[in-house]
Amino acid sequence: MRSSFISSITGYVKVEIRGKRIERLLNLAVQNRYSLWDVSSVGREKSEGFVALRDFFRLRPLLKQTGCRIHVLERYGLPFFLDKLGKRKFFAVGMLLFVIGIYLLSSVVWNVRVEGTVKLKPEQVLQAARQAGIYPMQWKFRLQDPDTLSRNLHTLLPGTAWVGVEIHGTQIRIRVVESKAPEQSPLMSPRNLIAAKNALVTEIFAEKGRPMVKRNTYVRKGDLLISGTIGEGEGQQTVVSQGTVRGIVWYTSKIESPLTRTYKVYTGDQKGRSYLVIGSRALQITGYGKPPFDQYETITDQSVLQWRQFKLPLGLMREKLMGMRMEEEPVDPAEAKALGLQQARTDLLREAGPDARIVSEKILHEKTENGKVYIEVHFEVEQNIAEEQPIIPGQGE
């Protein structure tokens, strides 16, 4: 027979048998049901073979009876491996700690992932999951079964039609299906539309309500544009006035544009720093001392240890300090003027609204002194001039 798994567990040895009565020894061993296999002759009065460890010590009476001698050549199996480990205690302890560490790491939740949210924010789902006992660094054996966790999360998250919890190794996936409720239009009280600024009306379109002004009419701030009161006498009623009213509004902008431009130039000098990151803390390990340059820009690159899809709370952060200096260059007055006007237009349109447009502009005053160009500009802007005014019962137009 050849070595089997059971023989590897119980142990076996390769032996050399010497003597004149080797055949007699082998016959007696077979008669007594000893486990010997692969026995072959290797010389005069010499044979080699394998014998189970439990039968090796039972061969002594047969050896005396036949006058043979036996010598162990090699040892195999678990008993001899454990004997070697006993002589290397530190290695054995390290192996044991490694196995325990792997078991503990695989028994902890490392990552919680949320899928399927639209109206709900993932942070809301993670907060509810924490209340249900699902969070990173939680022991897996403390978790309830997935069906129970799904029911608990569904209760904690109103507005969900279904919540599923799947546990894959050290990762938990929470899948959310939100319930679809009909969109409700906001409730609005009766209102008027009045002028938000002094303007010259260029366009008026009343979807609901009664228009009170016409095109090319000058209005002041607060004047009624579209009334929410319609009808007369007993048939009079108030509605939510809706419509579009556009007009030309006048602005005066004072612009200051510098005649110098400041920009940064890298000198080519560099210095590096390295940090060991543990959780939210960083311990500097290289790059001590003050940088050899006064002005610098810091570029940070951080990497974390990752096993498959799971990020561990341990990593390395590198900082590159790049030397720089600030330099100035003169700007042509015409260019400075153009830049100032462009910035004024941008700021004005941002204030007037997305549908506004500049109709005309006129420079009222311009001068250059103290390294700047000073400009005063008059703008005509066409924009939406209507704003809402609630109708209070009993209040007249």
Secondary structure as the mmCIF struct_conf table of DSSP 4:
data_model
#
loop_
_struct_conf.conf_type_id
_struct_conf.id
_struct_conf.beg_label_comp_id
_struct_conf.beg_label_asym_id
_struct_conf.beg_label_seq_id
_struct_conf.end_label_comp_id
_struct_conf.end_label_asym_id
_struct_conf.end_label_seq_id
HELX_RH_AL_P HELX_RH_AL_P1 PHE A 5 THR A 10
STRN STRN1 TYR A 12 ARG A 18
BEND BEND1 GLY A 19 LYS A 20
HELX_RH_AL_P HELX_RH_AL_P2 ILE A 22 GLN A 31
TURN_TY1_P TURN_TY1_P1 ASN A 32 ARG A 33
STRN STRN2 LEU A 36 GLY A 43
TURN_TY1_P TURN_TY1_P2 ARG A 44 GLU A 45
STRN STRN3 LYS A 46 ALA A 52
HELX_RH_AL_P HELX_RH_AL_P3 LEU A 53 PHE A 56
HELX_RH_3T_P HELX_RH_3T_P1 PHE A 57 LEU A 59
HELX_RH_AL_P HELX_RH_AL_P4 ARG A 60 THR A 66
TURN_TY1_P TURN_TY1_P3 GLY A 67 GLY A 67
STRN STRN4 ARG A 69 TYR A 76
BEND BEND2 GLY A 77 GLY A 77
HELX_RH_AL_P HELX_RH_AL_P5 LEU A 78 LYS A 87
HELX_RH_AL_P HELX_RH_AL_P6 LYS A 89 LEU A 105
TURN_TY1_P TURN_TY1_P4 SER A 106 SER A 107
STRN STRN5 VAL A 108 VAL A 108
STRN STRN6 ASN A 111 GLU A 115
BEND BEND3 GLY A 116 GLY A 116
BEND BEND4 VAL A 118 LEU A 120
HELX_RH_AL_P HELX_RH_AL_P7 PRO A 122 GLN A 131
TURN_TY1_P TURN_TY1_P5 ALA A 132 GLY A 133
TURN_TY1_P TURN_TY1_P6 PRO A 136 MET A 137
STRN STRN7 TRP A 139 TRP A 139
HELX_RH_3T_P HELX_RH_3T_P2 LYS A 140 ARG A 142
BEND BEND5 LEU A 143 LEU A 143
HELX_LH_PP_P HELX_LH_PP_P1 GLN A 144 ASP A 145
HELX_RH_AL_P HELX_RH_AL_P8 PRO A 146 LEU A 156
BEND BEND6 LEU A 157 LEU A 157
TURN_TY1_P TURN_TY1_P7 PRO A 158 GLY A 159
STRN STRN8 THR A 160 HIS A 168
TURN_TY1_P TURN_TY1_P8 GLY A 169 THR A 170
STRN STRN9 GLN A 171 GLU A 178
HELX_LH_PP_P HELX_LH_PP_P2 ALA A 181 LEU A 187
STRN STRN10 ARG A 191 ALA A 195
BEND BEND7 ALA A 196 LYS A 197
STRN STRN11 ALA A 199 LYS A 208
BEND BEND8 GLY A 209 GLY A 209
STRN STRN12 ARG A 210 PRO A 211
TURN_TY1_P TURN_TY1_P9 ARG A 215 ASN A 216
STRN STRN13 TYR A 218 VAL A 219
TURN_TY1_P TURN_TY1_P10 LYS A 221 GLY A 222
STRN STRN14 LEU A 224 SER A 227
BEND BEND9 GLY A 228 GLY A 228
STRN STRN15 THR A 229 ILE A 230
BEND BEND10 GLY A 231 GLY A 231
HELX_RH_3T_P HELX_RH_3T_P3 GLY A 233 GLY A 235
STRN STRN16 GLN A 237 THR A 238
STRN STRN17 VAL A 240 VAL A 240
STRN STRN18 GLN A 242 PRO A 258
BEND BEND11 LEU A 259 LEU A 259
STRN STRN19 THR A 260 ILE A 278
TURN_TY1_P TURN_TY1_P11 GLY A 279 SER A 280
STRN STRN20 ARG A 281 THR A 286
BEND BEND12 GLY A 289 GLY A 289
BEND BEND13 PRO A 292 GLN A 295
STRN STRN21 TYR A 296 TRP A 307
TURN_TY1_P TURN_TY1_P12 ARG A 308 GLN A 309
STRN STRN22 PHE A 310 PRO A 330
HELX_RH_AL_P HELX_RH_AL_P9 PRO A 333 ALA A 352
TURN_TY1_P TURN_TY1_P13 PRO A 354 ASP A 355
STRN STRN23 ARG A 357 GLU A 369
TURN_TY1_P TURN_TY1_P14 ASN A 370 GLY A 371
STRN STRN24 LYS A 372 ASN A 384
STRN STRN25 ALA A 386 PRO A 390
HELX_LH_PP_P HELX_LH_PP_P3 ILE A 391 ILE A 392
TURN_TY1_P TURN_TY1_P15 PRO A 393 GLY A 394
#
